[in-house]
Amino acid sequence: MARRVHLHVGLPKTGTTYLQTIMWHNRALLRERGLLYPGRRRLDHYNAWQQVRREGRGKPVPRKGAWTRLSDQLGRWSGDGLVSHEFFSMATPEEAARVVADLAPAEVHVVVTARAYVRQWPAMWQEALKMHYDASFDQFMADARTDRLKGAWGWASQDLPAVLERWEYAVGRERVHLVTVPAPGSPRSLLWDRWREVLDLDDTGFEMDVHYPNESLGAPQAALMRRMKPQLTAPLTDGPTKHRWVRRYLGHEVLVPQRGARFLPRPDDRAWLVGRAQEAVDAITERGYPMVGDLDDLLDDGGSAAGPEPYPDDVGPEELLDVATATIEQMVRDVRELTLERDRWRARASAPSGLRARVAPLARRLRGRGDGADHSETDEDDQP
């Protein structure tokens, strides 16, 4: 069994994709240095969480689910290991205990990445919007304040003291490590440096410019996404299809590159979130979890804006039309490029090549000799 396993449980929207992508891309180097990042593909870590959650709720799972496969791989490994998916933040105490038991006798350390709530909740709304949530940001914040948000995009994954406490029950306080996401304006590499420190990771020779883009939408781009959602029809309403084409293609590949104005909650919601963040910092300070970073990172209030602040619910028709026009233009470009690529592949597939090209003239001459040819079988010894 692995000697030590770091279990990275999120929180969602705290740089998890950035960290996971770098680790996955460099997993061969990690393995050489004694750290196993198991799985055949990154999605295995998400599916591992799904198995844990389904079994925790008494639902059927495949005979050998993703969590079983990952824990089996770690069981055959003699070095250190890493499991990383942000939805493990939602684990109940019982599910957390089961995960740790499955990794025994490895020494399990839980890593929790966290950032300021005023930065977190706009990103949370956008992720919910790209998938199943259709309401405005104002309504989302109202639902947050009354604890009506369910699943991954609510307090089940975002209540930092509660997440820390649930995993503390499973591994002990001294093995729950908090990593804070640096405040805006910090060096881009600082989060990675903190992550590397908590894992005691040698990243010499790592390829770093590989992170998957998972940046936030601007206010007008988010407004367009929300206006479009009710128009979706099958198959775009199906979960996996929506994830690939609405979330990834439209959201990340078309709208994010437009670099729209970032937005924060309205002032009253912002003040409420800062209050929740202060409560979290007080609880963390009292419990004394091992930490890399600065608790002040969690108390960011968004600062003071120099002018009118953009807000997705307030985007007007003209601005929305500008974004929609740019979006259509980009999508036409994408369709053109894909069509040209398809046509090139079709041309290659239909063109004779290699042996076929050399044999074709001979075949035509033979066919031209008519039906008077001898069609009797040829002795094997006469074959060239």
Secondary structure, DSSP 8 states (H G I E B T S, - for coil): --SEEEEE---TTSSHHHHHHHHHHTHHHHHHTTEE--SSSTHHHHHHHHHHHHHHTT----TT-HHHHHHHHHHT-SSEEEEE-GGGGG--HHHHHHHHHHTTTSEEEEEEEE--HHHHHHHHHHHHHHTT--S-HHHHHHHHHTT---GGGSHHHH-HHHHHHHHHHHH-GGGEEEEE---TTS-TTHHHHHHHHHHT---TT---TT--------HHHHHHHHHHGGG--TTTTSHHHHIIIIIIIIIIIIIGGG--------HHHHHHHHHHHHHHHHHHHHHT--EES-GGGGG------SS----GGG--HHHHHHHHHHHHHHHHHHHHHHHHHHHHHHHHHHS--HHHHHHHHHHHHHHTT-TTS--S---GGG--
